[in-house]
């Protein structure tokens, strides 16, 4: 063999190595998906038990990714099942018209935390914030991409839920005009 052929074979071996890693990731995700659904459902029940506001509005859902090919055909990737913890649309403000006494309720789209497998088998964790406007995309942020599903331990999942809540609460109408507390620097005199 020539040195160039060795390099060629070495580079091509990387394809097989990565294909094997992807297969392992999807096998792990098939097991982790159910565990994650159970963990998030238990978290949802605990939250609803402590805070009745979330009893009928906080939910956990499994979903499939859909793809559109170059010809415009839609495909569903059954092995790419994602998991979402989300707050359903909630009524925020109720107005009553003075003359007609007609009531109108304004709703706010809830937040969501997604655990979504990518085509390479890695797991993307991202959040979507609250939204009231349908013509503007809501706030969204990638939180982390995990190489392997087994990295999503119960502690890591709870940490991601907390990170998501810290980010999305500012997108809610409920917290719109509330400023974060600012710690003032002590006032004093400077010696010269």
URPE-V742214 format. One line per field, one symbol per residue. ss: DSSP state (a for helix, b for strand, c for the rest). burial: I if it has 24 or more other ideal C-beta (glycine too) atoms within 12 Angstrom, else O. A space follows every 10 residues. Layout:
ss = ???
burial = ???
This chain:
ss = ccaaaaaaaa aaaaaaaaaa aaaaaaaaaa aaaaaaaaaa aaaaaaaaaa caaacccbbb bbbbbbbbcc cccbbbbbbb bbbbbbbccb bbbbbbcccc ccbbbbbbbc cbbbbbbccc ccbbbbbbcc bccccccccb bbbbbbccaa accaaaaaaa aaaaaaaaaa acaaaccccc cccccccccc cc
burial = OOOOOOOOOO OOOOOOOOOO OIOOIIOIIO OIIOOIIOII OOIIOOIOOO OOOIOOIIII OIIOOOOOOO OOOOOOOOOI IIIIIIIIOI OIOOOOOOOO OOOOOOOIII IIIIIIIIOO IIIIIIIIII IIOOOOOIII IOIIOIOIIO IIOOOIIOOI IOOIIOIIOO IIIOOOOOOO OOOOOOOOOO OO
